[in-house]
Amino acid sequence: MSAGLHAYPEEALLLGRGAVTWRPPARVGHERRTLMGKRVDPGLHTAPGRPIDPVSYEQYIGRWSRLFVPALLAAAEVTAGCRVLDVATGAGEAALGAMSVVTAAGLVVGADISPAMLVAARARLGEDGFEPVGTDGQALPFRDGTFDAVVCQLGLQFFADRGRGLLEFRRVLRPGGCAAACVVSTPDRAPMWGVLADVLGRRLPEQRDTLHLSFALADAERLERLLRSAGFRDVRVMRETRSGSFDNFAAYWAPIDAGTGHLPQVYRSLPDSIRRAVREEVSTRLAEFESDGRLAMTIEMLIAAGRA
């Protein structure tokens, strides 16, 4: 066990089912889906065998994700001294926020199925108070009632079986503990990703559903039903809106061109001529958000929470 778990003597029982804590992988990437001869997984944000580019990830996802982390942590009732599980931790955006709340008296465990993401999270968050664990969010390797709170930031929509994932969230919570998941609203309310998904989907109609997975849980009533079906009580779904901007279209497009994120990976898999057409169409459609050369956009996310 690493230093993060040693801080808790009782944590010898934290991991069950023969799980082991994270180690740097010898090979990054277990992507499964195929597109034009290249493997692409909608739940992962880097191409097979490649590490996460932290700058591109920040520009494409991180800068938007972190705007909603305080609301997510509040919904999960994260406080000082809590043991928090961050499922689909990614580069550690929610975990970083949770660490500042739980302080040295608490512990944050970051779970992710992607080795590349765990490498990025460990590099960013260090070892004190953060424990990365490589695992599937639909089959968590923790004993029942281990955590005070469970959070999932922009990950639940990618689960193959979301109901099973939520059952796992509830199982590892102590009685009375809260889980909260943040998901993206409809494509038109998240234009920085929605426009690109639509443009790619029209050129790759057989992949449209996969390309729109980011928005799969945009229905608040459906999201509420999923939590209730998993046995959560005091369920609530909140809509949150934030705003941000880019210096220009080129700054917006740079992480897409770098292939960081599912949609950019799909874009990069296309022939040059189609990529040029996609870029031009996205630029044209985002022109309505331009002001003095800057791109200013608003994004809506849904935060669903419930009590075990």
C-alpha atoms as one frame of an Amber mdcrd trajectory, in Angstrom:
protein
   0.000   0.000   0.000   1.124   3.532  -0.662   1.420   6.438   1.726  -2.126
   7.629   1.066  -3.632   4.443   2.489  -1.106   4.058   5.281  -2.509   7.252
   6.788  -5.514   5.148   7.798  -4.683   1.996   9.814  -8.175   0.629   9.172
  -7.601   0.996   5.449  -6.039  -2.433   5.295  -9.639  -3.363   4.438 -10.133
  -0.609   1.854  -9.457  -2.756  -1.200 -11.360  -5.981  -1.717 -11.772  -8.551
  -4.472  -8.020  -8.999  -4.840  -7.500  -5.476  -6.160  -4.134  -3.790  -6.112
  -3.261  -0.136  -5.987  -2.080   1.659  -9.085   1.365   1.307 -10.607   2.743
   3.144 -13.657   1.787   1.014 -16.680   4.306  -0.453 -19.072   1.871   0.201
 -21.915  -0.855   2.829 -22.051  -4.225   2.260 -23.666  -6.873  -0.454 -23.791
  -9.181   1.232 -26.294 -11.837  -1.002 -27.794 -13.926   0.642 -30.496 -12.870
   0.753 -34.135 -13.239   3.648 -36.537 -11.691   3.701 -40.003  -9.146   1.069
 -38.972  -8.105   2.890 -35.781  -9.151   1.929 -32.276 -11.060   4.655 -30.466
 -12.852   4.358 -27.134 -15.426   7.060 -26.295 -14.612   6.797 -22.599 -10.886
   7.414 -22.993  -9.176  10.638 -23.977  -5.980   9.521 -25.644  -5.009   7.325
 -28.560  -3.630   3.817 -27.913  -0.086   3.852 -26.625  -0.007   7.607 -26.064
   0.189   9.531 -22.792  -2.177  12.367 -21.977  -1.064  15.756 -23.267  -1.823
  17.853 -20.156  -1.924  21.166 -22.032  -4.356  19.903 -24.671  -6.467  18.109
 -22.068  -6.702  21.294 -20.041  -7.824  23.323 -23.055 -10.315  20.756 -24.336
 -11.893  19.457 -21.098 -10.203  20.588 -17.900 -10.952  24.299 -18.247 -14.684
  23.550 -18.468 -14.795  20.624 -16.056 -13.300  22.486 -13.108 -15.986  25.175
 -13.267 -18.484  22.619 -11.957 -16.332  20.832  -9.378 -17.358  23.001  -6.387
 -21.045  22.333  -7.113 -20.340  18.608  -7.535 -18.515  18.380  -4.201 -21.246
  20.346  -2.452 -23.889  18.005  -3.870 -21.940  15.009  -2.513 -21.636  16.761
   0.870 -17.846  16.484   0.891 -16.385  17.990   4.066 -13.115  17.975   5.995
 -11.992  14.505   7.030 -14.112  12.674   4.443 -12.996   9.598   2.552 -13.943
  10.393  -1.044 -13.991   8.145  -4.104 -13.665   9.957  -7.428 -14.839   7.551
 -10.146 -13.502   8.176 -13.660 -11.027  10.553 -12.062  -9.355  11.396 -15.381
  -6.560  13.899 -14.878  -7.809  14.504 -11.350  -9.933  17.637 -11.688 -12.567
  16.619  -9.133  -9.978  14.818  -6.994  -7.913  17.996  -6.734 -10.943  19.950
  -5.570 -11.870  17.220  -3.104  -8.362  17.162  -1.632  -8.598  20.847  -0.779
 -11.890  20.223   1.040 -11.107  17.020   2.962  -7.684  18.375   4.023  -4.952
  16.174   5.457  -7.525  14.568   7.748  -9.254  12.930   4.795  -8.410  10.772
   1.806  -9.256  10.933  -1.889  -9.154   7.783  -4.013  -9.170   8.306  -7.768
 -10.470   5.368  -9.812 -10.103   5.178 -13.579 -10.030   2.458 -16.218  -7.406
   4.341 -18.249  -3.761   3.868 -17.225  -2.825   7.059 -19.084  -5.270   9.058
 -17.002  -3.914   7.653 -13.754  -0.393   8.577 -14.816  -1.578  12.150 -15.464
  -3.501  12.318 -12.183  -0.570  11.030 -10.118   1.826  13.475 -11.780  -0.545
  16.331 -11.072  -1.721  15.474  -7.549   1.301  13.750  -6.030   1.110  11.123
  -3.313  -0.060  12.876  -0.152  -3.774  12.326   0.356  -4.432  10.891  -3.111
  -4.580   7.208  -3.995  -5.060   6.268  -7.677  -6.600   2.876  -8.403  -6.940
   1.290 -11.846 -10.425  -0.206 -12.069 -13.730  -0.268 -13.927 -16.319   2.025
 -12.373 -18.946  -0.666 -12.948 -17.079  -3.184 -10.768 -15.379  -1.251  -7.989
 -12.775  -3.203  -5.982 -13.733  -1.741  -2.601 -15.550  -3.182   0.364 -19.114
  -2.137   1.143 -19.486   1.141   3.021 -15.871   2.265   2.524 -16.450   5.906
   1.530 -18.227   8.936   2.941 -18.833  10.372  -0.547 -18.586   9.268  -4.174
 -18.242  11.721  -7.056 -18.107  11.177 -10.805 -17.220  14.138 -12.992 -18.052
  13.718 -16.702 -17.717   9.941 -16.636 -21.093   8.281 -16.019 -22.379   8.942
 -19.537 -19.625   6.709 -20.934 -20.480   3.684 -18.796 -21.781   0.727 -20.803
 -24.148  -0.069 -17.896 -24.884   3.137 -16.012 -27.316   1.451 -13.651 -24.680
  -1.047 -12.606 -22.192   1.752 -12.052 -24.621   3.619  -9.801 -25.308   0.431
  -7.847 -21.580   0.212  -7.237 -21.448   3.862  -6.158 -24.146   3.152  -3.563
 -22.574  -0.119  -2.408 -19.240   1.463  -1.481 -20.896   4.364   0.344 -21.445
   4.271   4.086 -25.127   4.490   5.103 -26.188   8.092   4.739 -23.272   8.992
   2.488 -23.892  10.880  -0.754 -22.968  10.266  -4.373 -23.001  12.962  -7.044
 -22.437  12.759 -10.789 -21.927  15.644 -13.189 -22.869  15.109 -16.842 -23.072
  17.313 -19.927 -26.406  18.761 -21.007 -27.687  18.742 -24.608 -25.325  19.497
 -27.531 -26.801  22.957 -28.081 -26.075  23.832 -24.450 -22.455  22.716 -24.745
 -21.478  24.126 -28.146 -17.726  23.695 -27.632 -18.333  19.935 -27.982 -21.839
  19.753 -29.434 -21.054  21.428 -32.747 -18.076  19.170 -33.407 -20.114  16.070
 -32.488 -22.849  17.091 -34.915 -20.448  17.844 -37.768 -18.616  14.545 -37.312
 -21.875  12.632 -36.869 -23.244  13.778 -40.207 -20.085  12.583 -41.953 -20.034
   9.325 -40.001 -23.729   8.493 -39.517 -23.008   4.936 -38.408 -21.021   6.398
 -35.508 -23.476   9.130 -34.568 -24.686   7.545 -31.314 -21.129   6.953 -30.132
 -20.099  10.472 -31.088 -22.967  11.841 -28.987 -22.288   9.764 -25.866 -21.111
  12.881 -24.038 -24.732  14.072 -24.084 -26.385  10.701 -23.364 -27.601  11.686
 -19.882 -28.876  15.165 -20.693 -32.457  14.197 -19.743 -32.887  15.230 -16.095
 -35.883  12.954 -15.500 -34.021   9.938 -16.873 -31.006  10.770 -14.724 -33.200
  10.966 -11.635 -34.802   7.611 -12.446 -31.379   5.985 -12.800 -30.370   7.065
  -9.310 -33.674   6.007  -7.768 -33.479   2.624  -9.497 -30.025   2.131  -7.959
 -31.546   2.579  -4.507 -30.562   6.165  -3.786 -32.906   8.350  -1.745 -33.233
  12.117  -1.480 -32.439  12.227  -5.203 -32.119  15.624  -6.839 -30.920  16.871
 -10.219 -29.615  20.412 -10.597 -28.819  22.385 -13.740 -25.681  24.477 -13.543
 -24.408  26.969 -16.136 -20.932  28.456 -16.503 -19.181  30.584 -19.119 -15.714
  30.694 -20.633 -13.858  31.996 -23.648 -10.961  31.394 -26.030  -8.612  34.003
 -27.442  -9.683  32.976 -30.951 -10.829  29.985 -33.002  -7.254  28.763 -33.397
  -6.913  28.477 -29.623 -10.181  26.559 -29.459  -9.096  24.210 -32.266  -5.558
  23.453 -31.032  -6.483  20.601 -28.606  -8.817  19.114 -31.213  -6.005  19.069
 -33.728  -3.825  17.419 -31.070  -6.305  14.548 -30.775  -6.960  14.830 -27.039
 -10.466  13.605 -26.243 -12.815  11.189 -27.961 -14.169  13.545 -30.617 -10.698
  14.883 -31.501  -9.437  11.301 -31.855 -12.208  10.608 -34.341 -11.406  13.842
 -36.165  -7.733  12.907 -36.391  -8.638   9.521 -37.882 -10.227  11.164 -40.934
  -8.482  11.838 -44.268  -6.910  15.285 -44.640  -9.565  16.576 -47.034 -12.404
  15.660 -44.677 -10.559  17.130 -41.698 -10.253  20.446 -43.532 -13.978  20.416
 -44.307 -14.852  19.596 -40.688 -12.689  22.424 -39.377 -14.216  24.908 -41.798
 -17.783  23.927 -40.935 -17.152  24.046 -37.190 -15.539  27.478 -37.585 -18.539
  28.745 -39.515 -21.039  27.435 -36.977 -19.152  28.822 -33.993 -18.940  32.279
 -35.580 -22.101  33.262 -33.687 -20.087  33.067 -30.453 -17.363  35.427 -31.671
 -16.942  38.876 -30.192 -13.916  41.020 -31.033 -12.145  37.909 -32.246 -12.739
  35.937 -29.047 -14.972  32.888 -28.747 -17.236  33.250 -25.707 -19.453  30.277
 -24.865 -21.785  29.090 -22.129 -22.067  25.461 -21.040 -24.774  23.716 -19.033
 -24.236  20.569 -17.002 -26.525  18.466 -14.839 -25.488  17.402 -11.354 -27.427
  14.477  -9.928 -27.064  13.479  -6.296 -28.551  10.935  -3.933 -28.075   9.444
  -0.473 -27.243   5.820   0.269
